[in-house]
Amino acid sequence: MISFPRLKLASELAVALQGKAGFSDAHNGLFLAAPRRTGKTTFLRGDLCPALEAAGIVVVYVDLWADAARDPGQLIAEAIGKALQPHLGVVARTAKSAGLEKLNLAGWLHVDTSKIGQVDGLTLVDALKALNETAGNPVALIIDEAQHALTSPAGEIAMSALKSARDQMNRPDEIQLMLVMSGSDRDKLLRLVHSNGAPFYGSQIQRMPLLDQQFIDFLADLIEAQRVDLCPVDRHTLNRAFEGFGHRPQFFMEALGQALSPLSSFDGRFELAMLDAALQRQRDDESQMESDYLGLKPLEQAVLWRMLKLGPRFRPYDAEALAFYRQQIGTKVTPPMAQNALEALRARMPALVWKSARGEYAVEDATMHRWFEERMAAAKWPPASRQTPLNLNGEF
């Protein structure tokens, strides 16, 4: 498997998280947004985690989409508990061998790592303090797809607890808790920071840099070293193809493997084959979104249309929304009818709509917004079924 390390970016972020960068607020929380499948998780786990660990920082990583069926608050608590266990020392091992569920740590803290975050267990704040003290090093908590925490009350409580832990453990000259929150949808991630009631109100969302020409140069060097017959690689065309794939390395690498395969049926330069593959991927993505939209009931289409049009300003049941739905389907729509349509959109596999614990709705896949905007700009909205009516009269 080919790995492209982003060591410089990881090193810079590690420094900023420790409060050592002069004009960065990352030590108060780093919020990174990047589209799905653009290498965000690979960077966090493969580059940022090692950079932080090399600086002597205890890293706790949790992906809230790793098990979407479980409550995100519980996932966060378990990740902290697992990180705490190895640092409990001889006392913990002795207690465990004696069959004790709880132990006394430093004479002041009772730790039961299986109950962190529960009513009768250690709070997230105290668990993070215990991890910091037992490890003797600062702690970095990295939460991938952090916006998913907002889908449950426990997840929202966990976010507020993390903000409290940050405030209690950090001082201007000493950072003991670093928080990194990543998300594949900037609009959803904004709900952690954009209102007075948001747990991290005042923080800023940073767009994570996409893989660019440096990634293409890295791959081109590998290709030229292994396939002399393909030298020189047309890096400009290859980069255009990568852009066509939406800067998504997984899809790009799959197509590259096919283009370079001796079984490839393409007659010509592989770079041109990659351009063709990128165009086909775009057509496939758009066709899938169109098929999903056309497969909806009329009211579901109207609700999704409204959501795509308004983005974060979407309100499902206000007078303007109900009038919009009526205009599209030609009949009166009540709030319960709109709610049923929203629940149907959420129940689809995969889901088309995301809902927060506060009743806020958003499109699940942010790329649908780009598809909608492009269709609108081309005067091709709404999508129309390509099926022709059946001719029941036998005439052609």
Buried (B, 14 or more C-beta within 10 A) or exposed (E): EEEBEBEEBBBBBBBBBBBEBEEBBBBBBBBBBBBBBBBBBBBBBBBBBBBBBEBEBBBBBBBBBEEEEEBBBBBBBBBBBEBBBEBBEEBBEEBEEEEEEBBEBEEEBEBBBBBBBBEEBBBBBBBBBBBBBBBEBBBBBBBBBBBBBBBBEBBBBBBBBBBBBBEBBBEEEEBBBBBBBBBBBBBBBBBBBBEEEBBBEEBEBBEBBBBEEEBBBBBBEEBBEEEEEBEEBBBEBBBBBBBBBBBBBEBBBBBBEBBBEEEEEBEEBBBBBBBBBBEEBBEEBBEEBBEBBBEBEEBBBBBBBBBBBEEEEBEBBEEEBBEBBBEBBEEEBEEEBBBBBBEBBBEBEEBBBBBBBEEBBBBBBBBBBBBBEEBEEEEEBBBEEEEEEEEEEEEE
